[in-house]
Amino acid sequence: MMTFLIPNYYGFGNTAVKTPGQVKEQRTNLYWGQMPFTDAANYMGIGVLLLAIIGAWNYRKDPFVIFLIALSVFSLLLSFGKNMPLLYKFFYDVVPAFNKFRAPSMALCLLQFAAPVLAGYGITSVFSWASTSSAQAKRKGLIVGVASLAVFAVMFLISSDEGDYKQLVNDAVMAKQGQKAGESVSPQFLQLVYNEMKSDATTSGLVLLAFGGLILLVARGTIKPNVAVALFLLLLIGDLWRVDKRPYEPKKGSPEKNIFAKTDVVDFIKQDAGVFRICDLSSSPTPNWWAYHFIENVHGYSSAKMRVYQDLLDVAAPGPGREATPGNSMVLNPYLWNLLNVKYIVSSQPLYQGVEPVFRSQQNGTMVYVNGDVLPRAWFVDTVRVESNKRTLLEMLRDGKFDVRTTAFVESEFAGRTSLGSDPLATARIIAKSNQHLGISTTSASRQLLVVSEVYYDEWHAYVDGNEVPMLKADFVLRGVDVPSGKHNVEFRYISNSFEQGRAISLASNAAAILIGLSGFGLWYRRRKADGAA
């Protein structure tokens, strides 16, 4: 909540700073708070916050304002997450789909919607004081001015306590890194974070004083409301711009010419027209850089990553015999490369001793290795075993305990498992592929299990020759389909009832909002016409 007043109180994410002795600014991450991957503060503008408080108090009996106040308090408490488990745990455990949200702080979007609306009520309040010019209105303006000065003084005192602040930063950073006896954060880093925070606190405090002073002058009738509106806007835009521009890092030219510029490695890989994935062990400009070039990569970033895939990354991806690594995002296990249809490994360092890459970039030296043991996107197995213990199965995948070319593990028994046959000449060929559809042409002399190297998700549905069949979870993370002998077309289609329901609700809500707006406009027009006739 301190970032509502001082954006830089917990440092800041991606921002440009200049340290002593440097000529140019450098971008760095100074954030030291408890939320991971934080690039910006939840700063709404200190002037907006002041006006919102005025509006909430002055119109506290208005039903809509009461709703906005309740919404703000609720979203603020919910955003505390583990810091207020009583409320958050109830929503996480009970409310449908709530646990799909990426982070508790997302709840603040409700507060950040309500606060500017309340600020509008605040401006109306201030202008009503100006119109009455009563002693009571002037007293209210004086209270706002004095309160602004008092908050400024508190912010100044907080930012001036250099020793305690640096100790907070040091303790937080050391806790994140795994504190060891005798270790501490570098004094240069602590000084840099403190200087940025103090500068931010001073600027925010001055903006607050300016807003408070303007409100006082408007209430006293010294400044006209129209002039005050222009000054409010200038202050607000300047205040928000100084904060919002920090993570902004514009580059000249189109994305194709800078961050997503195609390299000779992309050209080499795209010569292969087959269906495959890559494993990128180099340092790409962004996590999803390969997706921009329509090259499938077993790495990348998604705020809605499926748990089943993250479990695979945590336990099996580090490699044989290694401990689980929660939050891991790298597939280093060659056994999984085969399972996940990884044909090419891209690396900035030599990958194998005595093995030459099939391509070396002339632009940056990046090397491309081919995985000769790669499995296709879909293949038949002749042995299917049941393993209901997920951790055991993950560790078997980690250590490569079975031949995935001939054997697959499922988590529960299914009808006909023991009657599956074997056909080493069976084929499975991809004939159609899109985001929501996958088509496979199969031929086999006996009934077999088709394993498809796509992540299992229950909103995908399997079909054999147009008839829906059960989709099995194979090898913990992949899809499996029981396919009869002969020639068949196997399809996977993404069908989500929850998505369709959400779309219908969204369309209906938009239509209702438009109708309400048109009705309001119609009522306003009729009233205006009636007033003119009178």
MILOKE-722624 format. One line per field, with one value per residue (C-alpha): residue in three letters; x, y, z. Coordinates in steps of 0.5 Angstrom, whole numbers, plus 500, padded with zeros to 3 digits. Example, Ala and Ser with C-alpha at 12.3 -4.5 7.8 and 13.67 -1.06 7.14 Angstrom:
MILOKE-722624
type c(ala / ser)
x c(525 / 527)
y c(491 / 498)
z c(516 / 514)
END
This chain:
MILOKE-722624
type c(met / met / thr / phe / leu / ile / pro / asn / tyr / tyr / gly / phe / gly / asn / thr / ala / val / lys / thr / pro / gly / gln / val / lys / glu / gln / arg / thr / asn / leu / tyr / trp / gly / gln / met / pro / phe / thr / asp / ala / ala / asn / tyr / met / gly / ile / gly / val / leu / leu / leu / ala / ile / ile / gly / ala / trp / asn / tyr / arg / lys / asp / pro / phe / val / ile / phe / leu / ile / ala / leu / ser / val / phe / ser / leu / leu / leu / ser / phe / gly / lys / asn / met / pro / leu / leu / tyr / lys / phe / phe / tyr / asp / val / val / pro / ala / phe / asn / lys / phe / arg / ala / pro / ser / met / ala / leu / cys / leu / leu / gln / phe / ala / ala / pro / val / leu / ala / gly / tyr / gly / ile / thr / ser / val / phe / ser / trp / ala / ser / thr / ser / ser / ala / gln / ala / lys / arg / lys / gly / leu / ile / val / gly / val / ala / ser / leu / ala / val / phe / ala / val / met / phe / leu / ile / ser / ser / asp / glu / gly / asp / tyr / lys / gln / leu / val / asn / asp / ala / val / met / ala / lys / gln / gly / gln / lys / ala / gly / glu / ser / val / ser / pro / gln / phe / leu / gln / leu / val / tyr / asn / glu / met / lys / ser / asp / ala / thr / thr / ser / gly / leu / val / leu / leu / ala / phe / gly / gly / leu / ile / leu / leu / val / ala / arg / gly / thr / ile / lys / pro / asn / val / ala / val / ala / leu / phe / leu / leu / leu / leu / ile / gly / asp / leu / trp / arg / val / asp / lys / arg / pro / tyr / glu / pro / lys / lys / gly / ser / pro / glu / lys / asn / ile / phe / ala / lys / thr / asp / val / val / asp / phe / ile / lys / gln / asp / ala / gly / val / phe / arg / ile / cys / asp / leu / ser / ser / ser / pro / thr / pro / asn / trp / trp / ala / tyr / his / phe / ile / glu / asn / val / his / gly / tyr / ser / ser / ala / lys / met / arg / val / tyr / gln / asp / leu / leu / asp / val / ala / ala / pro / gly / pro / gly / arg / glu / ala / thr / pro / gly / asn / ser / met / val / leu / asn / pro / tyr / leu / trp / asn / leu / leu / asn / val / lys / tyr / ile / val / ser / ser / gln / pro / leu / tyr / gln / gly / val / glu / pro / val / phe / arg / ser / gln / gln / asn / gly / thr / met / val / tyr / val / asn / gly / asp / val / leu / pro / arg / ala / trp / phe / val / asp / thr / val / arg / val / glu / ser / asn / lys / arg / thr / leu / leu / glu / met / leu / arg / asp / gly / lys / phe / asp / val / arg / thr / thr / ala / phe / val / glu / ser / glu / phe / ala / gly / arg / thr / ser / leu / gly / ser / asp / pro / leu / ala / thr / ala / arg / ile / ile / ala / lys / ser / asn / gln / his / leu / gly / ile / ser / thr / thr / ser / ala / ser / arg / gln / leu / leu / val / val / ser / glu / val / tyr / tyr / asp / glu / trp / his / ala / tyr / val / asp / gly / asn / glu / val / pro / met / leu / lys / ala / asp / phe / val / leu / arg / gly / val / asp / val / pro / ser / gly / lys / his / asn / val / glu / phe / arg / tyr / ile / ser / asn / ser / phe / glu / gln / gly / arg / ala / ile / ser / leu / ala / ser / asn / ala / ala / ala / ile / leu / ile / gly / leu / ser / gly / phe / gly / leu / trp / tyr / arg / arg / arg / lys / ala / asp / gly / ala / ala)
x c(500 / 506 / 507 / 500 / 504 / 511 / 512 / 519 / 518 / 520 / 524 / 522 / 522 / 525 / 527 / 533 / 538 / 545 / 550 / 556 / 561 / 557 / 555 / 549 / 543 / 543 / 536 / 536 / 531 / 531 / 525 / 526 / 519 / 515 / 512 / 516 / 517 / 514 / 516 / 511 / 508 / 500 / 501 / 494 / 497 / 497 / 492 / 487 / 488 / 487 / 480 / 478 / 478 / 474 / 469 / 468 / 467 / 463 / 458 / 459 / 451 / 450 / 449 / 453 / 459 / 458 / 458 / 465 / 468 / 466 / 469 / 475 / 476 / 474 / 479 / 485 / 484 / 483 / 490 / 493 / 493 / 497 / 498 / 490 / 489 / 482 / 479 / 484 / 484 / 476 / 476 / 482 / 478 / 471 / 470 / 469 / 475 / 478 / 485 / 486 / 488 / 495 / 497 / 493 / 495 / 490 / 485 / 487 / 484 / 477 / 480 / 484 / 477 / 473 / 479 / 478 / 471 / 471 / 476 / 470 / 466 / 472 / 472 / 465 / 465 / 471 / 467 / 461 / 465 / 467 / 460 / 457 / 463 / 461 / 465 / 464 / 466 / 473 / 474 / 473 / 478 / 483 / 482 / 484 / 490 / 493 / 492 / 496 / 501 / 501 / 502 / 507 / 511 / 510 / 513 / 519 / 520 / 519 / 524 / 529 / 530 / 536 / 539 / 532 / 530 / 537 / 536 / 529 / 532 / 538 / 534 / 529 / 534 / 538 / 532 / 530 / 537 / 538 / 542 / 548 / 552 / 557 / 554 / 550 / 548 / 553 / 553 / 552 / 546 / 543 / 545 / 542 / 535 / 535 / 536 / 531 / 526 / 527 / 527 / 520 / 518 / 520 / 516 / 510 / 510 / 510 / 505 / 500 / 502 / 500 / 493 / 492 / 494 / 489 / 483 / 484 / 485 / 479 / 475 / 476 / 474 / 481 / 482 / 476 / 474 / 475 / 482 / 483 / 481 / 486 / 491 / 489 / 490 / 497 / 499 / 496 / 499 / 505 / 505 / 503 / 508 / 514 / 512 / 509 / 515 / 520 / 519 / 517 / 523 / 521 / 526 / 526 / 523 / 518 / 518 / 521 / 527 / 529 / 527 / 524 / 529 / 529 / 536 / 540 / 538 / 531 / 532 / 536 / 530 / 525 / 528 / 525 / 518 / 516 / 512 / 517 / 519 / 526 / 529 / 532 / 538 / 541 / 539 / 533 / 531 / 524 / 521 / 516 / 521 / 521 / 513 / 513 / 517 / 512 / 517 / 515 / 519 / 519 / 520 / 517 / 512 / 505 / 501 / 496 / 501 / 498 / 500 / 501 / 507 / 510 / 510 / 514 / 518 / 519 / 521 / 523 / 526 / 532 / 535 / 537 / 538 / 537 / 532 / 526 / 526 / 520 / 519 / 524 / 523 / 528 / 528 / 535 / 533 / 535 / 530 / 524 / 527 / 525 / 518 / 517 / 518 / 525 / 528 / 533 / 537 / 539 / 545 / 550 / 555 / 558 / 553 / 556 / 564 / 566 / 559 / 559 / 553 / 549 / 549 / 553 / 550 / 554 / 551 / 552 / 555 / 549 / 549 / 544 / 544 / 540 / 537 / 537 / 533 / 527 / 520 / 515 / 509 / 505 / 507 / 504 / 506 / 505 / 505 / 501 / 502 / 498 / 502 / 497 / 502 / 504 / 510 / 513 / 511 / 515 / 521 / 521 / 521 / 526 / 531 / 529 / 526 / 522 / 523 / 517 / 518 / 514 / 511 / 507 / 504 / 497 / 494 / 488 / 486 / 481 / 477 / 481 / 488 / 490 / 488 / 492 / 497 / 504 / 505 / 512 / 510 / 504 / 504 / 501 / 502 / 500 / 495 / 492 / 494 / 492 / 491 / 484 / 485 / 490 / 488 / 492 / 492 / 494 / 495 / 496 / 495 / 493 / 489 / 494 / 495 / 497 / 501 / 501 / 506 / 501 / 500 / 494 / 488 / 481 / 478 / 481 / 476 / 479 / 475 / 476 / 473 / 468 / 466 / 468 / 472 / 476 / 482 / 487 / 493 / 499 / 506 / 504 / 503 / 501 / 495 / 493 / 488 / 486 / 486 / 483 / 487 / 486 / 486 / 483 / 483 / 484 / 482 / 483 / 478 / 478 / 471 / 471 / 464 / 466 / 469 / 463 / 459 / 464 / 463 / 456 / 456 / 461 / 457 / 450 / 453 / 456 / 449 / 446 / 451 / 450 / 442 / 443 / 447 / 442 / 436 / 440 / 441 / 434 / 432 / 436 / 434 / 427 / 428 / 432 / 426 / 421 / 425 / 426 / 418 / 417)
y c(500 / 505 / 505 / 508 / 514 / 513 / 509 / 507 / 505 / 498 / 500 / 499 / 494 / 495 / 502 / 507 / 509 / 513 / 511 / 515 / 515 / 513 / 517 / 514 / 511 / 503 / 499 / 495 / 492 / 495 / 492 / 489 / 487 / 480 / 480 / 476 / 479 / 486 / 491 / 497 / 500 / 500 / 508 / 511 / 518 / 521 / 527 / 522 / 519 / 525 / 527 / 520 / 520 / 527 / 524 / 518 / 522 / 528 / 523 / 518 / 517 / 516 / 509 / 508 / 512 / 507 / 501 / 504 / 504 / 497 / 495 / 499 / 496 / 489 / 489 / 492 / 486 / 481 / 483 / 482 / 474 / 470 / 477 / 476 / 468 / 468 / 472 / 470 / 462 / 462 / 465 / 461 / 454 / 456 / 461 / 457 / 459 / 464 / 460 / 461 / 468 / 469 / 473 / 476 / 483 / 483 / 484 / 491 / 493 / 494 / 499 / 502 / 503 / 505 / 511 / 515 / 515 / 517 / 522 / 525 / 526 / 529 / 534 / 535 / 536 / 542 / 545 / 545 / 549 / 554 / 555 / 557 / 561 / 559 / 559 / 552 / 550 / 555 / 551 / 544 / 547 / 549 / 542 / 539 / 543 / 542 / 534 / 535 / 538 / 533 / 527 / 531 / 531 / 524 / 522 / 526 / 523 / 516 / 518 / 521 / 515 / 512 / 507 / 504 / 504 / 501 / 495 / 493 / 493 / 489 / 484 / 483 / 482 / 477 / 473 / 472 / 470 / 465 / 469 / 467 / 469 / 475 / 477 / 483 / 487 / 492 / 499 / 502 / 498 / 500 / 507 / 507 / 504 / 509 / 515 / 513 / 512 / 519 / 523 / 519 / 521 / 528 / 529 / 525 / 530 / 536 / 534 / 532 / 539 / 542 / 539 / 540 / 548 / 548 / 545 / 550 / 556 / 553 / 553 / 560 / 562 / 565 / 560 / 559 / 552 / 552 / 554 / 549 / 543 / 545 / 545 / 539 / 535 / 538 / 536 / 529 / 528 / 530 / 525 / 519 / 520 / 521 / 514 / 510 / 512 / 508 / 501 / 504 / 503 / 505 / 503 / 506 / 502 / 496 / 490 / 486 / 490 / 490 / 486 / 480 / 481 / 475 / 471 / 466 / 461 / 462 / 462 / 455 / 452 / 454 / 450 / 444 / 443 / 438 / 438 / 439 / 443 / 446 / 447 / 454 / 454 / 461 / 467 / 470 / 477 / 475 / 468 / 468 / 470 / 464 / 464 / 470 / 466 / 461 / 456 / 451 / 451 / 447 / 453 / 460 / 464 / 464 / 467 / 461 / 455 / 449 / 445 / 439 / 442 / 446 / 439 / 436 / 442 / 442 / 434 / 431 / 437 / 438 / 431 / 424 / 424 / 431 / 434 / 437 / 445 / 449 / 454 / 451 / 453 / 449 / 442 / 440 / 432 / 429 / 424 / 429 / 432 / 426 / 425 / 432 / 432 / 436 / 436 / 442 / 444 / 452 / 453 / 459 / 454 / 448 / 442 / 436 / 434 / 432 / 433 / 439 / 443 / 442 / 450 / 456 / 463 / 468 / 473 / 472 / 465 / 461 / 454 / 449 / 441 / 436 / 431 / 424 / 420 / 425 / 422 / 424 / 428 / 422 / 415 / 408 / 404 / 396 / 396 / 400 / 400 / 403 / 408 / 412 / 415 / 421 / 423 / 416 / 417 / 424 / 421 / 415 / 420 / 424 / 418 / 415 / 408 / 406 / 406 / 411 / 409 / 402 / 403 / 408 / 409 / 411 / 413 / 409 / 402 / 403 / 398 / 393 / 395 / 388 / 387 / 392 / 389 / 390 / 393 / 395 / 398 / 402 / 409 / 416 / 422 / 429 / 432 / 438 / 443 / 449 / 452 / 449 / 442 / 437 / 431 / 425 / 419 / 413 / 406 / 399 / 392 / 391 / 395 / 400 / 406 / 412 / 417 / 424 / 429 / 435 / 437 / 433 / 438 / 436 / 441 / 437 / 432 / 426 / 423 / 417 / 417 / 423 / 419 / 422 / 417 / 417 / 421 / 418 / 422 / 418 / 419 / 424 / 430 / 427 / 425 / 418 / 415 / 407 / 406 / 400 / 396 / 399 / 406 / 411 / 419 / 421 / 428 / 433 / 439 / 444 / 445 / 449 / 450 / 455 / 459 / 459 / 461 / 467 / 469 / 469 / 473 / 478 / 479 / 480 / 485 / 489 / 489 / 491 / 496 / 499 / 499 / 502 / 508 / 509 / 509 / 514 / 519 / 518 / 520 / 526 / 528 / 528 / 532 / 537 / 538 / 538 / 544 / 547 / 547 / 549)
z c(500 / 501 / 493 / 493 / 496 / 494 / 488 / 489 / 496 / 495 / 489 / 482 / 476 / 470 / 470 / 468 / 473 / 473 / 478 / 480 / 475 / 470 / 463 / 461 / 464 / 465 / 466 / 472 / 477 / 484 / 487 / 493 / 496 / 497 / 490 / 485 / 477 / 479 / 474 / 476 / 483 / 484 / 484 / 482 / 482 / 489 / 487 / 485 / 491 / 495 / 491 / 492 / 499 / 499 / 494 / 499 / 505 / 502 / 498 / 504 / 504 / 496 / 495 / 489 / 493 / 498 / 493 / 491 / 498 / 499 / 493 / 494 / 501 / 499 / 493 / 497 / 503 / 497 / 494 / 501 / 499 / 504 / 508 / 510 / 509 / 512 / 506 / 501 / 502 / 502 / 495 / 493 / 496 / 495 / 489 / 482 / 478 / 483 / 483 / 476 / 477 / 476 / 483 / 488 / 487 / 480 / 485 / 485 / 478 / 482 / 487 / 481 / 477 / 483 / 486 / 479 / 479 / 487 / 485 / 480 / 486 / 490 / 484 / 484 / 492 / 491 / 486 / 490 / 496 / 491 / 489 / 496 / 499 / 506 / 512 / 512 / 505 / 507 / 513 / 509 / 504 / 510 / 513 / 506 / 506 / 513 / 512 / 505 / 509 / 515 / 510 / 506 / 513 / 515 / 508 / 509 / 515 / 513 / 507 / 511 / 516 / 511 / 516 / 518 / 510 / 508 / 513 / 511 / 504 / 506 / 510 / 504 / 499 / 503 / 505 / 498 / 496 / 502 / 507 / 510 / 516 / 515 / 508 / 506 / 500 / 497 / 500 / 493 / 491 / 498 / 497 / 490 / 492 / 498 / 493 / 488 / 494 / 497 / 490 / 489 / 496 / 495 / 488 / 491 / 497 / 493 / 488 / 494 / 497 / 490 / 490 / 497 / 496 / 489 / 493 / 499 / 494 / 490 / 496 / 498 / 491 / 490 / 483 / 479 / 478 / 470 / 472 / 477 / 472 / 468 / 473 / 476 / 469 / 468 / 475 / 474 / 467 / 470 / 476 / 472 / 466 / 471 / 474 / 468 / 463 / 467 / 465 / 458 / 453 / 446 / 440 / 433 / 428 / 427 / 432 / 426 / 426 / 433 / 438 / 434 / 428 / 424 / 425 / 421 / 426 / 424 / 417 / 418 / 422 / 418 / 412 / 416 / 414 / 419 / 425 / 431 / 437 / 439 / 446 / 446 / 451 / 449 / 451 / 447 / 447 / 450 / 453 / 447 / 441 / 438 / 438 / 434 / 428 / 429 / 431 / 437 / 443 / 450 / 453 / 454 / 458 / 460 / 466 / 465 / 464 / 466 / 472 / 469 / 465 / 470 / 475 / 469 / 469 / 476 / 477 / 471 / 467 / 471 / 469 / 472 / 479 / 481 / 486 / 484 / 482 / 484 / 479 / 474 / 466 / 463 / 460 / 461 / 460 / 453 / 455 / 455 / 449 / 445 / 449 / 447 / 440 / 440 / 434 / 435 / 441 / 440 / 445 / 446 / 449 / 446 / 448 / 447 / 447 / 440 / 437 / 432 / 431 / 424 / 424 / 427 / 427 / 423 / 427 / 434 / 434 / 437 / 435 / 433 / 434 / 432 / 436 / 433 / 438 / 437 / 437 / 432 / 434 / 434 / 435 / 437 / 443 / 444 / 451 / 456 / 464 / 469 / 475 / 479 / 483 / 479 / 483 / 482 / 474 / 474 / 477 / 472 / 466 / 470 / 470 / 463 / 466 / 460 / 453 / 451 / 444 / 445 / 452 / 455 / 462 / 464 / 471 / 471 / 468 / 461 / 457 / 453 / 455 / 455 / 448 / 445 / 440 / 436 / 429 / 428 / 421 / 424 / 422 / 425 / 420 / 422 / 416 / 420 / 425 / 428 / 435 / 436 / 432 / 430 / 425 / 425 / 419 / 422 / 419 / 424 / 423 / 430 / 436 / 439 / 443 / 440 / 444 / 442 / 444 / 446 / 453 / 456 / 458 / 459 / 454 / 448 / 445 / 441 / 435 / 431 / 424 / 427 / 433 / 440 / 444 / 451 / 451 / 456 / 460 / 457 / 460 / 465 / 461 / 454 / 450 / 448 / 444 / 443 / 436 / 432 / 427 / 420 / 417 / 421 / 422 / 429 / 431 / 437 / 438 / 443 / 446 / 452 / 455 / 460 / 454 / 451 / 457 / 458 / 451 / 452 / 458 / 456 / 449 / 453 / 458 / 453 / 450 / 456 / 457 / 450 / 452 / 458 / 455 / 450 / 455 / 459 / 453 / 451 / 457 / 458 / 451 / 452 / 459 / 455 / 450 / 455 / 459 / 452 / 451 / 458)
END
